[in-house]
Amino acid sequence: EEVEQAMRKQMTAERERRATVTEAQGQKEAQINVAEGEKQAAILEADGRLEASRRDAQAEVVLAKGSSAAIEMITNAIQGDSLPVTFLLGEKYVDAMRELAASDNAKTIVFPADLPEAMKGILQR
């Protein structure tokens, strides 16, 4: 009877050991699967950011080419007369000032881009 009881205890202990090992293996596989999923998500997110950066760079190139073409057209149109260029720069300057003024946190003092030339123009009038 003692031998039988010892054998039952040994069989019970062996079942519990196998159950513990199986549970640990399941937890390990679950953690591996979670880590793999997170890794795949990070890769996809990085790929998305890379593609967005690529598109932004291409857009910058297109804008630069457009600006270059516009400058060339203006240069050909004015043929040495600086007044139209000054006018265009003035428009950009006024737009920039408008944006600055619209800001809630506008505590900026702005001087003309070419202060000596601006003073000369004021004094001539």
DASULFEN-V283911 format. One record per backbone hydrogen bond with DSSP energy under -1.0 kcal/mol. NH is the residue of the N-H (numbers start at 1). CO is the residue of the C=O. If there is no record, write none. Layout:
nh->NH co->CO
nh->NH co->CO
This chain:
nh->5 co->1
nh->6 co->2
nh->7 co->3
nh->8 co->4
nh->9 co->5
nh->10 co->6
nh->11 co->7
nh->12 co->8
nh->13 co->9
nh->14 co->10
nh->15 co->11
nh->16 co->12
nh->17 co->13
nh->18 co->14
nh->19 co->15
nh->20 co->16
nh->21 co->17
nh->22 co->18
nh->23 co->19
nh->24 co->20
nh->25 co->21
nh->26 co->22
nh->27 co->23
nh->28 co->24
nh->29 co->25
nh->30 co->26
nh->31 co->27
nh->32 co->28
nh->33 co->29
nh->34 co->30
nh->35 co->31
nh->36 co->32
nh->37 co->33
nh->38 co->34
nh->39 co->35
nh->40 co->36
nh->41 co->37
nh->42 co->38
nh->43 co->39
nh->44 co->40
nh->45 co->41
nh->46 co->42
nh->47 co->43
nh->48 co->44
nh->49 co->45
nh->50 co->46
nh->51 co->47
nh->52 co->48
nh->53 co->49
nh->54 co->50
nh->55 co->51
nh->56 co->52
nh->57 co->53
nh->58 co->54
nh->59 co->55
nh->60 co->56
nh->61 co->57
nh->62 co->58
nh->63 co->59
nh->64 co->60
nh->65 co->61
nh->66 co->62
nh->67 co->63
nh->68 co->64
nh->69 co->65
nh->70 co->66
nh->71 co->67
nh->72 co->68
nh->73 co->69
nh->74 co->70
nh->75 co->71
nh->76 co->72
nh->77 co->73
nh->78 co->74
nh->79 co->75
nh->81 co->78
nh->86 co->82
nh->87 co->83
nh->88 co->84
nh->89 co->85
nh->90 co->86
nh->91 co->87
nh->92 co->88
nh->93 co->89
nh->94 co->90
nh->95 co->91
nh->96 co->92
nh->97 co->93
nh->98 co->94
nh->99 co->95
nh->100 co->96
nh->101 co->97
nh->102 co->98
nh->107 co->105
nh->118 co->114
nh->119 co->115
nh->120 co->116
nh->121 co->117
nh->122 co->118
nh->123 co->119
nh->124 co->120
